[in-house]
């Protein structure tokens, strides 16, 4: 079971799925790297994933992104 993703979660997961680094996502979104790291952690928690890669895989499999 997963918790709903908000717009920021989806944006970050899509960018990570496209191969962007946390630094690249931060730059493109006008955020700090720590903010992106925090949002990536929230995504992992919502999806029950241990890593960001696993979170992306779950989001893709569940057609969330």
DSSP file (Angstrom, degrees, kcal/mol; ACC not computed):
  #  RESIDUE AA STRUCTURE BP1 BP2  ACC     N-H-->O    O-->H-N    N-H-->O    O-->H-N    TCO  KAPPA ALPHA  PHI   PSI    X-CA   Y-CA   Z-CA
    1    1 A X              0   0    0      0, 0.0     2,-0.3     0, 0.0     0, 0.0   0.000 360.0 360.0 360.0 136.8    0.0    0.0    0.0
    2    2 A X        -     0   0    0     46,-0.0     2,-0.2     3,-0.0    45,-0.2  -0.872 360.0-124.6-119.4 153.0    1.3    3.4   -0.9
    3    3 A X        -     0   0    0     43,-2.2    43,-0.0    -2,-0.3     0, 0.0  -0.629  46.6 -85.5 -88.1 153.8    0.4    6.9    0.3
    4    4 A X        -     0   0    0     -2,-0.2     2,-0.4     1,-0.1    -1,-0.1  -0.295  40.4-133.1 -62.8 141.8   -0.7    9.5   -2.2
    5    5 A X        -     0   0    0     -3,-0.1     2,-0.1     4,-0.0    -1,-0.1  -0.749  16.1-142.1 -92.7 140.5    2.1   11.5   -3.9
    6    6 A X     >  -     0   0    0     -2,-0.4     4,-2.3     1,-0.1     5,-0.2  -0.384  34.9 -90.5 -92.6 179.9    1.8   15.2   -4.2
    7    7 A X  H  > S+     0   0    0      1,-0.2     4,-2.5     2,-0.2     5,-0.2   0.893 126.5  50.0 -58.6 -43.9    2.9   17.3   -7.1
    8    8 A X  H  > S+     0   0    0      2,-0.2     4,-2.5     1,-0.2    -1,-0.2   0.909 109.7  51.8 -63.6 -42.1    6.4   17.9   -5.8
    9    9 A X  H  > S+     0   0    0      1,-0.2     4,-2.7     2,-0.2     5,-0.2   0.937 111.3  47.1 -58.0 -48.0    6.8   14.2   -5.1
   10   10 A X  H  X S+     0   0    0     -4,-2.3     4,-2.6     1,-0.2    -2,-0.2   0.911 111.3  51.0 -62.8 -43.9    5.8   13.3   -8.7
   11   11 A X  H  X S+     0   0    0     -4,-2.5     4,-2.2    -5,-0.2    -1,-0.2   0.936 112.8  45.3 -60.0 -47.4    8.1   16.0  -10.1
   12   12 A X  H  X S+     0   0    0     -4,-2.5     4,-2.5     1,-0.2    -2,-0.2   0.919 113.4  49.1 -65.3 -43.8   11.1   14.8   -8.2
   13   13 A X  H  X S+     0   0    0     -4,-2.7     4,-2.5    -5,-0.2    -1,-0.2   0.899 110.4  51.4 -63.5 -39.7   10.5   11.1   -9.0
   14   14 A X  H  X S+     0   0    0     -4,-2.6     4,-1.5    -5,-0.2    -1,-0.2   0.919 111.4  47.2 -62.5 -42.6   10.1   11.9  -12.7
   15   15 A X  H  <>S+     0   0    0     -4,-2.2     5,-2.3     2,-0.2    -2,-0.2   0.899 112.8  48.4 -67.1 -40.3   13.4   13.7  -12.7
   16   16 A X  H ><5S+     0   0    0     -4,-2.5     3,-1.5     1,-0.2    -1,-0.2   0.893 109.1  54.0 -65.0 -38.4   15.1   11.0  -10.8
   17   17 A X  H 3<5S+     0   0    0     -4,-2.5    -1,-0.2     1,-0.3    -2,-0.2   0.820 103.5  56.8 -63.5 -30.7   13.6    8.4  -13.3
   18   18 A X  T 3<5S-     0   0    0     -4,-1.5    -1,-0.3    -5,-0.2    -2,-0.2   0.479 126.1-102.8 -80.4  -2.1   15.1   10.5  -16.1
   19   19 A X  T < 5 +     0   0    0     -3,-1.5    -3,-0.2     1,-0.3    -2,-0.1   0.533  69.3 149.7  96.7   6.8   18.5   10.1  -14.6
   20   20 A X      < -     0   0    0     -5,-2.3    -1,-0.3     1,-0.1     2,-0.1  -0.450  42.6-126.1 -73.4 146.8   19.0   13.5  -13.0
   21   21 A X     >  -     0   0    0     -2,-0.1     4,-2.5     1,-0.1     5,-0.2  -0.374  27.9-104.8 -80.2 167.3   21.1   13.7   -9.8
   22   22 A X  H  > S+     0   0    0      1,-0.2     4,-2.6     2,-0.2     5,-0.2   0.895 124.9  52.2 -59.2 -39.3   19.7   15.4   -6.7
   23   23 A X  H  > S+     0   0    0      2,-0.2     4,-2.4     1,-0.2    -1,-0.2   0.898 109.5  48.7 -64.2 -40.8   21.9   18.4   -7.5
   24   24 A X  H  > S+     0   0    0      2,-0.2     4,-2.5     1,-0.2    -2,-0.2   0.901 111.6  48.8 -65.9 -41.9   20.5   18.6  -11.0
   25   25 A X  H  X S+     0   0    0     -4,-2.5     4,-2.3     2,-0.2     6,-0.2   0.926 111.4  50.9 -62.1 -44.7   16.9   18.3   -9.7
   26   26 A X  H  X>S+     0   0    0     -4,-2.6     5,-2.5     1,-0.2     4,-0.9   0.928 111.3  47.4 -59.0 -46.8   17.6   21.0   -7.1
   27   27 A X  H ><5S+     0   0    0     -4,-2.4     3,-0.6     1,-0.2    -1,-0.2   0.936 114.6  45.7 -60.8 -48.2   19.1   23.4   -9.8
   28   28 A X  H 3<5S+     0   0    0     -4,-2.5    -1,-0.2     1,-0.2    -2,-0.2   0.811 118.1  42.7 -67.1 -30.7   16.1   22.8  -12.2
   29   29 A X  H 3<5S-     0   0    0     -4,-2.3    -1,-0.2    -5,-0.2    -2,-0.2   0.466 109.1-118.2 -96.1  -2.6   13.5   23.2   -9.5
   30   30 A X  T <<5S+     0   0    0     -4,-0.9     2,-0.3    -3,-0.6    -3,-0.2   0.852  73.4 124.6  68.5  34.4   15.1   26.2   -7.8
   31   31 A X      < -     0   0    0     -5,-2.5    -1,-0.3    -6,-0.2     2,-0.2  -0.754  65.4-102.1-118.8 165.5   15.5   24.3   -4.5
   32   32 A X     >  -     0   0    0     -2,-0.3     4,-2.0     1,-0.1     3,-0.2  -0.539  32.3-116.1 -81.1 156.6   18.4   23.4   -2.3
   33   33 A X  H  > S+     0   0    0      1,-0.2     4,-2.7     2,-0.2     5,-0.2   0.883 117.2  55.7 -60.3 -38.6   20.0   19.9   -2.5
   34   34 A X  H  > S+     0   0    0      1,-0.2     4,-2.3     2,-0.2    -1,-0.2   0.870 105.8  51.7 -63.8 -35.2   18.9   19.3    1.1
   35   35 A X  H  > S+     0   0    0     -3,-0.2     4,-2.5     2,-0.2    -1,-0.2   0.914 111.4  46.3 -65.7 -42.7   15.3   20.1    0.2
   36   36 A X  H  X S+     0   0    0     -4,-2.0     4,-2.7     2,-0.2    -2,-0.2   0.908 111.4  52.1 -66.2 -41.0   15.4   17.7   -2.7
   37   37 A X  H  X S+     0   0    0     -4,-2.7     4,-1.9     2,-0.2    -2,-0.2   0.908 110.2  49.5 -60.1 -41.8   17.0   15.1   -0.5
   38   38 A X  H  X S+     0   0    0     -4,-2.3     4,-2.2     2,-0.2    -2,-0.2   0.933 112.3  46.7 -62.1 -47.4   14.1   15.6    2.1
   39   39 A X  H  X S+     0   0    0     -4,-2.5     4,-2.3     1,-0.2    -2,-0.2   0.874 110.2  53.1 -65.1 -37.1   11.4   15.3   -0.6
   40   40 A X  H  X S+     0   0    0     -4,-2.7     4,-2.2     2,-0.2    -1,-0.2   0.891 108.7  51.0 -64.0 -38.0   13.1   12.1   -2.0
   41   41 A X  H  X S+     0   0    0     -4,-1.9     4,-2.4     2,-0.2    -2,-0.2   0.908 108.5  51.1 -64.4 -42.1   13.0   10.7    1.5
   42   42 A X  H  X S+     0   0    0     -4,-2.2     4,-2.8     1,-0.2    -2,-0.2   0.909 108.8  51.9 -61.3 -42.2    9.3   11.5    1.8
   43   43 A X  H  X S+     0   0    0     -4,-2.3     4,-2.1     2,-0.2     6,-0.2   0.927 109.1  50.0 -59.3 -45.5    8.7    9.7   -1.5
   44   44 A X  H  X>S+     0   0    0     -4,-2.2     5,-2.6     1,-0.2     4,-1.0   0.922 112.5  47.2 -60.3 -44.0   10.6    6.7   -0.2
   45   45 A X  H ><5S+     0   0    0     -4,-2.4     3,-0.5     1,-0.2    -2,-0.2   0.926 112.0  49.3 -63.4 -45.3    8.5    6.7    2.9
   46   46 A X  H 3<5S+     0   0    0     -4,-2.8   -43,-2.2     1,-0.2    -1,-0.2   0.841 118.4  39.6 -63.7 -33.0    5.2    7.1    1.1
   47   47 A X  H 3<5S-     0   0    0     -4,-2.1    -1,-0.2    -5,-0.2    -2,-0.2   0.506 108.8-119.4 -96.0  -5.4    6.0    4.3   -1.3
   48   48 A X  T <<5 +     0   0    0     -4,-1.0     2,-0.3    -3,-0.5    -3,-0.2   0.844  63.2 147.2  70.7  33.1    7.6    1.9    1.2
   49   49 A X      < -     0   0    0     -5,-2.6    -1,-0.2    -6,-0.2    -2,-0.1  -0.718  47.6-152.2-103.3 151.8   10.9    2.0   -0.6
   50   50 A X  S    S+     0   0    0     -2,-0.3     2,-0.3     1,-0.1    -1,-0.1   0.752  82.4  27.9 -89.3 -28.3   14.4    1.7    0.9
   51   51 A X  S  > S-     0   0    0     -7,-0.1     4,-2.1     1,-0.1     5,-0.1  -0.856  79.5-115.3-130.1 164.2   16.2    3.7   -1.9
   52   52 A X  H  > S+     0   0    0     -2,-0.3     4,-2.5     2,-0.2     5,-0.2   0.863 117.7  55.9 -66.0 -34.7   15.3    6.4   -4.3
   53   53 A X  H  > S+     0   0    0      1,-0.2     4,-2.3     2,-0.2    -1,-0.2   0.919 108.2  47.1 -62.9 -42.9   15.9    3.9   -7.1
   54   54 A X  H  > S+     0   0    0      2,-0.2     4,-2.6     1,-0.2    -1,-0.2   0.886 109.9  53.8 -65.2 -38.1   13.4    1.5   -5.6
   55   55 A X  H  X S+     0   0    0     -4,-2.1     4,-2.6     2,-0.2    -2,-0.2   0.908 109.2  48.2 -62.3 -42.0   10.9    4.4   -5.1
   56   56 A X  H  X S+     0   0    0     -4,-2.5     4,-2.6     2,-0.2     5,-0.2   0.922 111.3  50.7 -63.2 -43.9   11.2    5.2   -8.8
   57   57 A X  H  X S+     0   0    0     -4,-2.3     4,-2.7     2,-0.2    -2,-0.2   0.916 112.4  46.3 -61.3 -43.6   10.7    1.6   -9.8
   58   58 A X  H  X S+     0   0    0     -4,-2.6     4,-2.8     2,-0.2    -1,-0.2   0.935 112.4  50.3 -63.7 -46.2    7.6    1.4   -7.6
   59   59 A X  H  <>S+     0   0    0     -4,-2.6     5,-3.3     1,-0.2     6,-1.0   0.887 113.7  45.5 -61.3 -39.4    6.2    4.6   -9.0
   60   60 A X  H ><5S+     0   0    0     -4,-2.6     3,-1.2     3,-0.2    -1,-0.2   0.934 113.5  48.9 -68.2 -45.7    6.7    3.4  -12.5
   61   61 A X  H 3<5S+     0   0    0     -4,-2.7    -2,-0.2     1,-0.3    -1,-0.2   0.883 114.8  44.6 -60.9 -39.7    5.2    0.0  -11.8
   62   62 A X  T 3<5S-     0   0    0     -4,-2.8    -1,-0.3    -5,-0.2    -2,-0.2   0.395 112.4-121.5 -85.7   2.8    2.2    1.5  -10.2
   63   63 A X  T < 5S+     0   0    0     -3,-1.2    -3,-0.2    -5,-0.2    -4,-0.1   0.873  71.3 134.2  57.2  41.6    1.9    4.1  -13.0
   64   64 A X      <       0   0    0     -5,-3.3    -4,-0.2    -6,-0.2    -5,-0.1   0.662 360.0 360.0 -89.7 -21.3    2.2    7.0  -10.5
   65   65 A X              0   0    0     -6,-1.0    -5,-0.2    -9,-0.1    -1,-0.1   0.320 360.0 360.0-131.5 360.0    4.8    8.8  -12.7
